[in-house]
């Protein structure tokens, strides 16, 4: 129905829709900045503090976006960020999930944040990229789902590009300007600025010139 209204009004409907969505989010206690634009319906699963979800100025939701927190988890979406359809953002425990200013997030991305995940400024995150800062235990004496998690921060520097279907697991640090090739898997690694990284498991193959 929303798409139909947008079609017959040459997308003018979305500006009215965005005003209403912004008002509803603020009613829930979510902090939303100026010029918020939304072409979908956000899904909220707030089991922590609603004020710990912070959306900056000039943020675009280009479809449905799933926002979840619990315990003291914080989600911070900085100014001028664009998020495509069907992305999920989860912050639990005492973690902070930060999407840096000017960054763009492609469709169907997932950010599961048990400890901090930080995306720098002006990053490009392609579709189907998965961030997971926690892992289940795998001891054979008990069910995996009943075992404690282990955690490791994920830090992505400024001006990084992650191509489609990249998987970022715990304990990953990328310096400014890194490029990660499609379908790569990164875990327990640190790369210097401007490295070009590919593979499963990942490896450096060059540097930006």
TIMAR-999335 format. One line per 3 residues: number of its first residue (from 1); for each residue x, y, z of N, C-alpha, C, O. Coordinates in nm, 2 decimals, always signed. Last residue first. Layout:
N
NUM> X:Y:Z:X:Y:Z:X:Y:Z:X:Y:Z; ...
***
This chain:
209
209> +4.64:+0.22:-0.42:+4.74:+0.31:-0.47:+4.69:+0.45:-0.48:+4.76:+0.54:-0.53; +4.58:-0.02:-0.17:+4.53:+0.08:-0.25:+4.64:+0.18:-0.29:+4.73:+0.21:-0.21; +4.76:-0.33:-0.18:+4.72:-0.21:-0.11:+4.66:-0.11:-0.21:+4.70:-0.11:-0.33
206> +4.71:-0.69:-0.15:+4.77:-0.57:-0.21:+4.73:-0.45:-0.12:+4.67:-0.46:-0.01; +4.60:-0.91:-0.02:+4.66:-0.93:-0.16:+4.72:-0.81:-0.22:+4.78:-0.81:-0.33; +4.56:-1.06:+0.29:+4.59:-0.94:+0.22:+4.65:-0.97:+0.08:+4.74:-1.06:+0.07
203> +4.30:-1.29:+0.35:+4.44:-1.26:+0.34:+4.45:-1.13:+0.26:+4.37:-1.09:+0.18; +4.05:-1.49:+0.53:+4.10:-1.37:+0.45:+4.25:-1.36:+0.45:+4.32:-1.41:+0.54; +3.99:-1.84:+0.46:+4.00:-1.73:+0.55:+4.06:-1.61:+0.47:+4.13:-1.63:+0.37
200> +3.86:-1.67:+0.21:+3.80:-1.74:+0.32:+3.90:-1.86:+0.36:+3.90:-1.96:+0.29; +3.92:-1.35:+0.04:+3.93:-1.49:+0.08:+3.86:-1.54:+0.20:+3.82:-1.46:+0.29; +4.10:-1.03:+0.06:+4.00:-1.13:+0.00:+4.02:-1.26:+0.07:+4.11:-1.29:+0.14
197> +4.18:-0.69:+0.08:+4.17:-0.82:+0.15:+4.07:-0.91:+0.08:+3.96:-0.86:+0.04; +4.41:-0.43:+0.08:+4.30:-0.50:+0.00:+4.30:-0.65:+0.04:+4.40:-0.71:+0.04; +4.47:-0.16:+0.31:+4.49:-0.30:+0.26:+4.38:-0.35:+0.18:+4.26:-0.31:+0.20
194> +4.44:+0.09:+0.41:+4.45:+0.08:+0.27:+4.48:-0.06:+0.22:+4.51:-0.08:+0.10; +4.59:+0.03:+0.73:+4.51:+0.11:+0.64:+4.54:+0.08:+0.49:+4.66:+0.05:+0.46; +4.61:-0.33:+0.82:+4.66:-0.19:+0.83:+4.58:-0.10:+0.72:+4.51:-0.16:+0.64
191> +4.41:-0.56:+1.01:+4.47:-0.51:+0.88:+4.50:-0.36:+0.89:+4.43:-0.29:+0.95; +4.38:-0.84:+1.21:+4.39:-0.69:+1.21:+4.46:-0.65:+1.08:+4.57:-0.71:+1.04; +4.16:-1.10:+1.31:+4.26:-1.05:+1.23:+4.26:-0.89:+1.24:+4.16:-0.83:+1.28
188> +3.94:-1.28:+1.40:+4.07:-1.27:+1.47:+4.18:-1.21:+1.38:+4.29:-1.27:+1.38; +3.81:-1.31:+1.07:+3.79:-1.34:+1.22:+3.93:-1.34:+1.28:+4.03:-1.39:+1.22; +3.63:-1.28:+0.77:+3.73:-1.22:+0.86:+3.70:-1.26:+1.00:+3.59:-1.24:+1.05
185> +3.58:-1.39:+0.45:+3.55:-1.42:+0.59:+3.66:-1.37:+0.68:+3.78:-1.41:+0.65; +3.42:-1.27:+0.14:+3.54:-1.30:+0.23:+3.49:-1.32:+0.37:+3.38:-1.28:+0.41; +3.24:-1.21:-0.05:+3.23:-1.34:+0.01:+3.35:-1.37:+0.10:+3.38:-1.49:+0.12
182> +3.43:-0.96:-0.22:+3.31:-1.03:-0.20:+3.33:-1.17:-0.14:+3.42:-1.24:-0.18; +3.71:-0.79:-0.04:+3.64:-0.85:-0.16:+3.52:-0.94:-0.12:+3.50:-0.98:+0.00; +3.75:-0.49:+0.12:+3.73:-0.64:+0.14:+3.65:-0.69:+0.03:+3.54:-0.65:+0.00
179> +3.97:-0.23:+0.17:+3.88:-0.29:+0.08:+3.87:-0.44:+0.10:+3.98:-0.50:+0.11; +4.05:+0.04:+0.40:+4.06:-0.10:+0.36:+3.94:-0.13:+0.26:+3.83:-0.08:+0.26; +4.04:+0.30:+0.50:+4.07:+0.28:+0.36:+4.08:+0.14:+0.31:+4.11:+0.12:+0.20
176> +4.18:+0.25:+0.83:+4.11:+0.34:+0.73:+4.14:+0.30:+0.59:+4.26:+0.26:+0.56; +4.20:-0.09:+0.93:+4.24:+0.04:+0.93:+4.16:+0.12:+0.82:+4.09:+0.07:+0.74; +3.99:-0.32:+1.10:+4.04:-0.27:+0.97:+4.08:-0.13:+0.98:+4.00:-0.04:+1.03
173> +3.98:-0.59:+1.32:+4.01:-0.44:+1.31:+4.06:-0.41:+1.17:+4.16:-0.47:+1.12; +3.80:-0.83:+1.49:+3.85:-0.78:+1.36:+3.87:-0.63:+1.37:+3.79:-0.56:+1.43; +3.67:-1.00:+1.69:+3.81:-0.96:+1.70:+3.87:-0.92:+1.56:+3.97:-0.98:+1.51
170> +3.42:-1.20:+1.52:+3.48:-1.13:+1.64:+3.63:-1.10:+1.62:+3.70:-1.17:+1.54; +3.35:-1.17:+1.17:+3.33:-1.23:+1.30:+3.41:-1.15:+1.41:+3.45:-1.04:+1.38; +3.20:-1.08:+0.88:+3.29:-1.02:+0.98:+3.26:-1.08:+1.12:+3.16:-1.05:+1.17
167> +3.15:-1.17:+0.56:+3.12:-1.21:+0.69:+3.23:-1.16:+0.78:+3.35:-1.19:+0.76; +3.02:-1.03:+0.26:+3.13:-1.05:+0.35:+3.08:-1.09:+0.49:+2.97:-1.04:+0.53; +2.83:-0.98:+0.06:+2.83:-1.11:+0.13:+2.95:-1.14:+0.21:+3.00:-1.25:+0.22
164> +3.00:-0.74:-0.14:+2.88:-0.82:-0.11:+2.91:-0.95:-0.04:+3.01:-1.01:-0.07; +3.26:-0.55:+0.02:+3.18:-0.59:-0.10:+3.08:-0.69:-0.05:+3.07:-0.72:+0.07; +3.33:-0.27:+0.20:+3.31:-0.41:+0.21:+3.21:-0.46:+0.10:+3.10:-0.42:+0.10
161> +3.55:-0.01:+0.22:+3.45:-0.07:+0.14:+3.45:-0.22:+0.16:+3.55:-0.29:+0.14; +3.62:+0.27:+0.44:+3.63:+0.13:+0.40:+3.52:+0.09:+0.31:+3.41:+0.14:+0.31; +3.63:+0.53:+0.55:+3.65:+0.51:+0.41:+3.68:+0.37:+0.37:+3.76:+0.34:+0.28
158> +3.76:+0.45:+0.88:+3.69:+0.54:+0.79:+3.72:+0.49:+0.64:+3.82:+0.43:+0.61; +3.75:+0.10:+1.01:+3.80:+0.24:+1.00:+3.71:+0.32:+0.90:+3.61:+0.28:+0.85; +3.58:-0.11:+1.22:+3.60:-0.08:+1.08:+3.64:+0.07:+1.07:+3.56:+0.16:+1.12
155> +3.61:-0.34:+1.47:+3.63:-0.20:+1.44:+3.66:-0.18:+1.29:+3.76:-0.24:+1.24; +3.46:-0.55:+1.70:+3.48:-0.53:+1.55:+3.49:-0.38:+1.53:+3.41:-0.30:+1.56; +3.55:-0.74:+1.99:+3.51:-0.61:+1.92:+3.54:-0.62:+1.77:+3.63:-0.69:+1.73
152> +3.43:-1.04:+2.10:+3.54:-0.97:+2.05:+3.50:-0.85:+1.96:+3.41:-0.87:+1.88; +3.33:-1.32:+2.31:+3.31:-1.19:+2.25:+3.44:-1.13:+2.20:+3.55:-1.16:+2.25; +3.14:-1.62:+2.37:+3.27:-1.55:+2.37:+3.25:-1.42:+2.28:+3.18:-1.43:+2.19
149> +2.86:-1.74:+2.55:+2.92:-1.68:+2.44:+3.06:-1.63:+2.47:+3.10:-1.61:+2.59; +2.79:-2.06:+2.70:+2.82:-1.92:+2.71:+2.88:-1.87:+2.58:+2.95:-1.95:+2.50; +2.54:-2.30:+2.58:+2.68:-2.26:+2.62:+2.70:-2.11:+2.62:+2.63:-2.04:+2.54
146> +2.31:-2.38:+2.47:+2.31:-2.36:+2.62:+2.45:-2.31:+2.67:+2.46:-2.29:+2.79; +2.35:-2.44:+2.21:+2.26:-2.32:+2.24:+2.26:-2.29:+2.39:+2.22:-2.18:+2.42; +2.50:-2.68:+2.22:+2.56:-2.55:+2.18:+2.48:-2.43:+2.22:+2.53:-2.33:+2.27
143> +2.47:-2.89:+2.50:+2.41:-2.83:+2.38:+2.48:-2.70:+2.35:+2.50:-2.62:+2.44; +2.78:-3.05:+2.61:+2.65:-2.99:+2.63:+2.60:-2.92:+2.50:+2.67:-2.90:+2.40; +3.02:-3.16:+2.54:+2.95:-3.22:+2.65:+2.81:-3.16:+2.67:+2.73:-3.21:+2.75
140> +3.16:-3.04:+2.33:+3.06:-3.14:+2.30:+2.98:-3.20:+2.41:+2.89:-3.27:+2.39; +3.18:-2.68:+2.30:+3.22:-2.80:+2.37:+3.11:-2.91:+2.35:+2.99:-2.88:+2.35; +3.14:-2.44:+2.19:+3.11:-2.56:+2.10:+3.16:-2.68:+2.17:+3.18:-2.79:+2.11
137> +2.98:-2.12:+2.25:+3.07:-2.22:+2.28:+3.04:-2.35:+2.20:+2.92:-2.37:+2.16; +2.90:-1.87:+2.00:+2.86:-1.97:+2.10:+2.98:-2.06:+2.13:+3.07:-2.08:+2.05; +3.03:-1.54:+1.97:+3.02:-1.68:+1.92:+2.97:-1.77:+2.03:+3.00:-1.74:+2.15
134> +3.00:-1.20:+1.86:+3.00:-1.30:+1.96:+2.99:-1.44:+1.89:+2.94:-1.45:+1.78; +2.98:-1.01:+1.66:+3.09:-0.99:+1.75:+3.08:-1.09:+1.87:+3.15:-1.07:+1.97; +2.92:-1.01:+1.33:+2.88:-1.09:+1.45:+3.00:-1.09:+1.55:+3.10:-1.15:+1.53
131> +2.78:-0.89:+1.04:+2.87:-0.86:+1.14:+2.83:-0.94:+1.27:+2.71:-0.93:+1.31; +2.75:-0.94:+0.70:+2.70:-0.99:+0.83:+2.82:-0.96:+0.93:+2.93:-1.00:+0.91; +2.60:-0.82:+0.40:+2.72:-0.83:+0.48:+2.67:-0.85:+0.63:+2.57:-0.80:+0.67
128> +2.40:-0.79:+0.20:+2.42:-0.92:+0.26:+2.55:-0.93:+0.34:+2.61:-1.04:+0.35; +2.55:-0.52:+0.00:+2.44:-0.60:+0.05:+2.48:-0.74:+0.11:+2.59:-0.79:+0.07; +2.83:-0.32:+0.13:+2.74:-0.37:+0.03:+2.64:-0.47:+0.09:+2.63:-0.49:+0.21
125> +2.91:-0.03:+0.28:+2.89:-0.17:+0.32:+2.79:-0.22:+0.22:+2.67:-0.18:+0.21; +3.14:+0.22:+0.28:+3.04:+0.16:+0.19:+3.03:+0.01:+0.23:+3.13:-0.07:+0.22; +3.20:+0.50:+0.51:+3.22:+0.36:+0.46:+3.11:+0.32:+0.37:+2.99:+0.37:+0.37
122> +3.20:+0.75:+0.63:+3.21:+0.74:+0.48:+3.25:+0.60:+0.44:+3.32:+0.59:+0.34; +3.35:+0.66:+0.94:+3.29:+0.75:+0.86:+3.31:+0.72:+0.71:+3.41:+0.66:+0.67; +3.33:+0.31:+1.07:+3.38:+0.45:+1.06:+3.30:+0.54:+0.97:+3.19:+0.50:+0.92
119> +3.15:+0.11:+1.29:+3.17:+0.14:+1.15:+3.21:+0.29:+1.14:+3.15:+0.37:+1.19; +3.20:-0.10:+1.56:+3.21:+0.04:+1.52:+3.24:+0.05:+1.37:+3.34:-0.01:+1.32; +3.06:-0.28:+1.81:+3.09:-0.28:+1.67:+3.09:-0.14:+1.63:+2.99:-0.06:+1.65
116> +3.12:-0.42:+2.14:+3.11:-0.30:+2.05:+3.14:-0.34:+1.90:+3.24:-0.42:+1.87; +2.94:-0.73:+2.19:+3.03:-0.62:+2.24:+3.04:-0.52:+2.12:+2.98:-0.54:+2.02; +2.73:-0.81:+2.05:+2.73:-0.85:+2.19:+2.84:-0.77:+2.27:+2.82:-0.74:+2.38
113> +2.55:-0.74:+1.78:+2.65:-0.67:+1.86:+2.64:-0.72:+2.01:+2.55:-0.67:+2.08; +2.50:-0.80:+1.46:+2.47:-0.86:+1.59:+2.59:-0.82:+1.68:+2.70:-0.86:+1.66; +2.38:-0.67:+1.18:+2.48:-0.63:+1.28:+2.44:-0.69:+1.41:+2.35:-0.63:+1.48
110> +2.33:-0.75:+0.84:+2.30:-0.78:+0.98:+2.41:-0.74:+1.07:+2.53:-0.77:+1.04; +2.17:-0.64:+0.54:+2.29:-0.65:+0.62:+2.24:-0.68:+0.77:+2.13:-0.63:+0.81; +1.98:-0.60:+0.33:+1.99:-0.73:+0.40:+2.12:-0.75:+0.48:+2.18:-0.86:+0.48
107> +2.14:-0.35:+0.12:+2.03:-0.43:+0.17:+2.07:-0.56:+0.24:+2.17:-0.61:+0.21; +2.41:-0.14:+0.26:+2.34:-0.20:+0.15:+2.23:-0.29:+0.21:+2.21:-0.30:+0.33; +2.48:+0.17:+0.40:+2.46:+0.03:+0.43:+2.37:-0.03:+0.32:+2.26:+0.02:+0.31
104> +2.71:+0.43:+0.40:+2.60:+0.37:+0.34:+2.60:+0.22:+0.36:+2.70:+0.15:+0.34; +2.81:+0.71:+0.61:+2.83:+0.57:+0.56:+2.70:+0.53:+0.50:+2.59:+0.57:+0.53; +2.80:+0.96:+0.73:+2.82:+0.95:+0.59:+2.83:+0.81:+0.53:+2.85:+0.80:+0.41
101> +2.93:+0.87:+1.05:+2.88:+0.97:+0.96:+2.91:+0.95:+0.81:+3.02:+0.92:+0.78; +2.91:+0.52:+1.14:+2.97:+0.65:+1.13:+2.91:+0.74:+1.03:+2.84:+0.69:+0.94; +2.73:+0.34:+1.36:+2.74:+0.36:+1.22:+2.79:+0.50:+1.19:+2.71:+0.60:+1.22
98> +2.78:+0.15:+1.65:+2.79:+0.28:+1.59:+2.81:+0.27:+1.44:+2.90:+0.20:+1.39; +2.68:-0.01:+1.92:+2.69:-0.03:+1.78:+2.68:+0.11:+1.72:+2.58:+0.18:+1.73; +2.80:-0.11:+2.23:+2.76:+0.01:+2.15:+2.78:-0.02:+2.00:+2.89:-0.06:+1.96
95> +2.71:-0.33:+2.50:+2.77:-0.29:+2.37:+2.72:-0.16:+2.32:+2.61:-0.12:+2.35; +2.64:-0.46:+2.73:+2.68:-0.32:+2.74:+2.74:-0.27:+2.61:+2.82:-0.17:+2.61; +2.38:-0.66:+2.59:+2.48:-0.65:+2.70:+2.51:-0.50:+2.73:+2.42:-0.42:+2.74
92> +2.33:-0.57:+2.24:+2.30:-0.64:+2.37:+2.41:-0.61:+2.47:+2.51:-0.55:+2.44; +2.19:-0.46:+1.95:+2.29:-0.43:+2.05:+2.24:-0.49:+2.18:+2.13:-0.46:+2.23; +2.13:-0.50:+1.61:+2.11:-0.56:+1.74:+2.22:-0.52:+1.83:+2.34:-0.54:+1.80
89> +1.98:-0.43:+1.31:+2.08:-0.38:+1.40:+2.04:-0.43:+1.54:+1.93:-0.40:+1.59; +1.92:-0.53:+0.98:+1.89:-0.56:+1.12:+2.01:-0.51:+1.20:+2.13:-0.54:+1.17; +1.76:-0.44:+0.67:+1.88:-0.45:+0.76:+1.84:-0.46:+0.90:+1.73:-0.41:+0.94
86> +1.56:-0.39:+0.47:+1.57:-0.52:+0.54:+1.71:-0.54:+0.61:+1.76:-0.65:+0.61; +1.71:-0.16:+0.24:+1.60:-0.24:+0.29:+1.64:-0.36:+0.37:+1.74:-0.42:+0.34; +1.97:+0.07:+0.35:+1.88:+0.01:+0.25:+1.79:-0.09:+0.32:+1.79:-0.10:+0.44
83> +2.06:+0.37:+0.49:+2.04:+0.23:+0.52:+1.94:+0.17:+0.42:+1.82:+0.22:+0.42; +2.28:+0.64:+0.52:+2.18:+0.58:+0.44:+2.18:+0.43:+0.46:+2.28:+0.36:+0.45; +2.37:+0.91:+0.72:+2.38:+0.77:+0.70:+2.26:+0.73:+0.61:+2.15:+0.77:+0.63
80> +2.38:+1.17:+0.83:+2.40:+1.15:+0.68:+2.43:+1.00:+0.65:+2.50:+0.98:+0.55; +2.50:+1.11:+1.16:+2.44:+1.20:+1.06:+2.47:+1.15:+0.92:+2.58:+1.09:+0.89; +2.48:+0.77:+1.30:+2.53:+0.91:+1.29:+2.47:+0.99:+1.17:+2.39:+0.93:+1.10
77> +2.32:+0.57:+1.51:+2.33:+0.59:+1.37:+2.36:+0.74:+1.35:+2.28:+0.83:+1.37; +2.38:+0.36:+1.77:+2.40:+0.50:+1.73:+2.42:+0.51:+1.58:+2.52:+0.46:+1.53; +2.24:+0.17:+2.01:+2.26:+0.18:+1.87:+2.27:+0.33:+1.83:+2.18:+0.40:+1.86
74> +2.34:-0.01:+2.30:+2.31:+0.12:+2.24:+2.33:+0.11:+2.09:+2.43:+0.04:+2.04; +2.24:-0.22:+2.57:+2.29:-0.20:+2.44:+2.25:-0.07:+2.38:+2.13:-0.03:+2.39; +2.19:-0.30:+2.83:+2.23:-0.16:+2.81:+2.29:-0.14:+2.67:+2.37:-0.05:+2.65
71> +1.93:-0.52:+2.75:+2.02:-0.48:+2.86:+2.06:-0.33:+2.84:+1.97:-0.25:+2.83; +1.88:-0.47:+2.40:+1.84:-0.53:+2.53:+1.95:-0.50:+2.63:+2.06:-0.46:+2.58; +1.74:-0.37:+2.08:+1.84:-0.36:+2.19:+1.78:-0.43:+2.31:+1.66:-0.45:+2.33
68> +1.69:-0.34:+1.73:+1.67:-0.42:+1.86:+1.78:-0.38:+1.96:+1.90:-0.37:+1.92; +1.54:-0.26:+1.44:+1.62:-0.20:+1.54:+1.59:-0.28:+1.67:+1.47:-0.28:+1.72; +1.52:-0.30:+1.10:+1.49:-0.37:+1.22:+1.59:-0.32:+1.33:+1.71:-0.34:+1.32
65> +1.37:-0.13:+0.84:+1.49:-0.15:+0.91:+1.45:-0.20:+1.05:+1.36:-0.15:+1.12; +1.24:-0.12:+0.51:+1.22:-0.17:+0.65:+1.35:-0.19:+0.72:+1.44:-0.25:+0.66; +1.38:+0.15:+0.32:+1.30:+0.03:+0.33:+1.28:+0.00:+0.48:+1.30:+0.09:+0.56
62> +1.58:+0.34:+0.36:+1.53:+0.31:+0.22:+1.45:+0.18:+0.22:+1.46:+0.11:+0.12; +1.62:+0.58:+0.57:+1.59:+0.44:+0.58:+1.52:+0.41:+0.45:+1.41:+0.45:+0.42; +1.86:+0.83:+0.62:+1.77:+0.77:+0.53:+1.75:+0.62:+0.55:+1.85:+0.55:+0.55
59> +1.93:+1.12:+0.81:+1.94:+0.97:+0.80:+1.83:+0.92:+0.71:+1.71:+0.96:+0.72; +1.96:+1.38:+0.90:+1.97:+1.35:+0.75:+1.99:+1.20:+0.73:+2.06:+1.16:+0.64; +2.10:+1.34:+1.22:+2.03:+1.42:+1.12:+2.05:+1.36:+0.98:+2.15:+1.30:+0.96
56> +2.07:+1.01:+1.39:+2.12:+1.15:+1.37:+2.04:+1.22:+1.27:+1.93:+1.18:+1.23; +1.93:+0.82:+1.64:+1.94:+0.84:+1.49:+1.97:+0.99:+1.47:+1.90:+1.07:+1.52; +1.97:+0.60:+1.90:+1.99:+0.73:+1.86:+2.01:+0.74:+1.71:+2.10:+0.68:+1.65
53> +1.87:+0.42:+2.16:+1.86:+0.41:+2.01:+1.87:+0.56:+1.96:+1.77:+0.63:+1.99; +1.85:+0.47:+2.42:+1.98:+0.42:+2.38:+1.98:+0.39:+2.23:+2.08:+0.34:+2.17; +1.59:+0.53:+2.48:+1.68:+0.64:+2.46:+1.82:+0.60:+2.41:+1.90:+0.68:+2.37
50> +1.49:+0.28:+2.55:+1.46:+0.33:+2.41:+1.55:+0.45:+2.38:+1.58:+0.47:+2.26; +1.68:+0.03:+2.69:+1.63:+0.16:+2.71:+1.61:+0.22:+2.57:+1.70:+0.22:+2.49; +1.57:-0.30:+2.61:+1.66:-0.21:+2.70:+1.60:-0.08:+2.71:+1.48:-0.06:+2.74
47> +1.41:-0.40:+2.44:+1.41:-0.47:+2.57:+1.51:-0.40:+2.66:+1.53:-0.45:+2.77; +1.25:-0.33:+2.16:+1.33:-0.26:+2.26:+1.31:-0.33:+2.39:+1.20:-0.33:+2.45; +1.23:-0.38:+1.85:+1.22:-0.47:+1.96:+1.31:-0.42:+2.07:+1.43:-0.45:+2.09
44> +1.07:-0.24:+1.58:+1.13:-0.21:+1.71:+1.11:-0.33:+1.80:+1.00:-0.37:+1.82; +1.10:-0.18:+1.24:+1.06:-0.28:+1.34:+1.14:-0.26:+1.47:+1.26:-0.26:+1.47; +0.99:+0.09:+1.03:+1.09:+0.03:+1.12:+1.02:-0.07:+1.22:+0.91:-0.06:+1.26
41> +0.87:+0.07:+0.72:+0.82:+0.07:+0.86:+0.92:+0.01:+0.95:+0.95:-0.11:+0.94; +0.99:+0.29:+0.45:+0.94:+0.16:+0.51:+0.88:+0.18:+0.65:+0.85:+0.29:+0.69; +1.14:+0.50:+0.38:+1.05:+0.44:+0.28:+1.00:+0.30:+0.33:+0.98:+0.22:+0.24
38> +1.22:+0.80:+0.55:+1.19:+0.66:+0.56:+1.10:+0.61:+0.46:+0.99:+0.66:+0.44; +1.43:+1.05:+0.68:+1.35:+1.00:+0.56:+1.34:+0.85:+0.57:+1.44:+0.78:+0.60; +1.48:+1.33:+0.88:+1.47:+1.19:+0.88:+1.38:+1.15:+0.76:+1.27:+1.21:+0.74
35> +1.54:+1.60:+0.94:+1.53:+1.55:+0.80:+1.54:+1.40:+0.79:+1.61:+1.35:+0.70; +1.70:+1.57:+1.26:+1.63:+1.64:+1.16:+1.64:+1.57:+1.03:+1.73:+1.49:+1.00; +1.69:+1.27:+1.47:+1.74:+1.40:+1.43:+1.65:+1.46:+1.32:+1.55:+1.41:+1.28
32> +1.55:+1.09:+1.73:+1.56:+1.10:+1.59:+1.59:+1.25:+1.55:+1.52:+1.34:+1.60; +1.56:+0.86:+1.99:+1.61:+1.00:+1.95:+1.62:+1.00:+1.80:+1.70:+0.92:+1.74; +1.28:+0.69:+2.11:+1.39:+0.69:+2.03:+1.43:+0.83:+1.99:+1.34:+0.91:+1.96
29> +1.04:+0.69:+2.25:+1.16:+0.74:+2.32:+1.28:+0.73:+2.24:+1.39:+0.76:+2.30; +0.81:+0.65:+2.12:+0.87:+0.53:+2.18:+0.99:+0.57:+2.27:+1.04:+0.49:+2.34; +0.78:+0.90:+2.00:+0.68:+0.85:+2.11:+0.74:+0.73:+2.18:+0.71:+0.72:+2.30
26> +0.97:+0.88:+1.81:+1.00:+0.97:+1.92:+0.90:+0.94:+2.04:+0.94:+0.95:+2.15; +0.85:+0.71:+1.63:+0.97:+0.67:+1.69:+1.00:+0.75:+1.82:+1.04:+0.70:+1.92; +0.63:+0.87:+1.55:+0.60:+0.75:+1.62:+0.73:+0.70:+1.70:+0.72:+0.66:+1.81
23> +0.77:+1.08:+1.42:+0.68:+1.11:+1.53:+0.66:+0.98:+1.62:+0.66:+0.99:+1.74; +0.88:+0.93:+1.21:+0.97:+1.00:+1.30:+0.89:+1.03:+1.43:+0.94:+1.02:+1.54; +0.64:+0.85:+1.08:+0.73:+0.75:+1.14:+0.82:+0.82:+1.24:+0.84:+0.76:+1.35
20> +0.55:+1.10:+0.99:+0.47:+1.02:+1.08:+0.55:+0.92:+1.15:+0.54:+0.90:+1.27; +0.75:+1.18:+0.81:+0.71:+1.27:+0.93:+0.64:+1.19:+1.03:+0.66:+1.20:+1.15; +0.74:+0.98:+0.63:+0.86:+0.99:+0.71:+0.83:+1.08:+0.83:+0.88:+1.05:+0.94
17> +0.49:+1.03:+0.50:+0.52:+0.90:+0.57:+0.64:+0.92:+0.67:+0.63:+0.87:+0.78; +0.56:+1.26:+0.37:+0.45:+1.26:+0.48:+0.47:+1.14:+0.57:+0.46:+1.14:+0.69; +0.75:+1.17:+0.21:+0.79:+1.27:+0.30:+0.68:+1.29:+0.41:+0.72:+1.31:+0.53
14> +0.63:+0.97:+0.05:+0.73:+0.93:+0.15:+0.77:+1.04:+0.25:+0.80:+1.01:+0.36; +0.47:+1.10:-0.14:+0.41:+1.04:-0.02:+0.51:+1.01:+0.09:+0.48:+1.02:+0.21; +0.62:+1.17:-0.35:+0.60:+1.27:-0.25:+0.54:+1.22:-0.12:+0.55:+1.27:-0.02
11> +0.66:+0.97:-0.54:+0.74:+0.96:-0.42:+0.71:+1.08:-0.32:+0.78:+1.08:-0.22; +0.44:+1.02:-0.72:+0.58:+1.05:-0.76:+0.67:+1.06:-0.64:+0.75:+1.15:-0.64; +0.20:+0.93:-0.63:+0.24:+1.07:-0.59:+0.38:+1.11:-0.63:+0.43:+1.21:-0.59
8> +0.19:+0.67:-0.71:+0.09:+0.76:-0.77:+0.12:+0.91:-0.73:+0.06:+1.00:-0.79; +0.41:+0.56:-0.55:+0.41:+0.56:-0.70:+0.31:+0.66:-0.76:+0.35:+0.73:-0.85; +0.33:+0.59:-0.29:+0.45:+0.66:-0.34:+0.45:+0.67:-0.49:+0.49:+0.77:-0.55
5> +0.11:+0.42:-0.29:+0.09:+0.57:-0.27:+0.21:+0.65:-0.31:+0.19:+0.76:-0.37; +0.24:+0.18:-0.33:+0.14:+0.23:-0.43:+0.12:+0.38:-0.42:+0.12:+0.45:-0.51; +0.39:+0.16:-0.10:+0.46:+0.17:-0.23:+0.37:+0.22:-0.34:+0.41:+0.30:-0.43
2> +0.19:+0.13:+0.08:+0.28:+0.24:+0.09:+0.35:+0.27:-0.04:+0.36:+0.38:-0.09; +0.08:-0.12:+0.00:+0.00:+0.00:+0.00:+0.09:+0.13:+0.00:+0.06:+0.22:-0.08
***
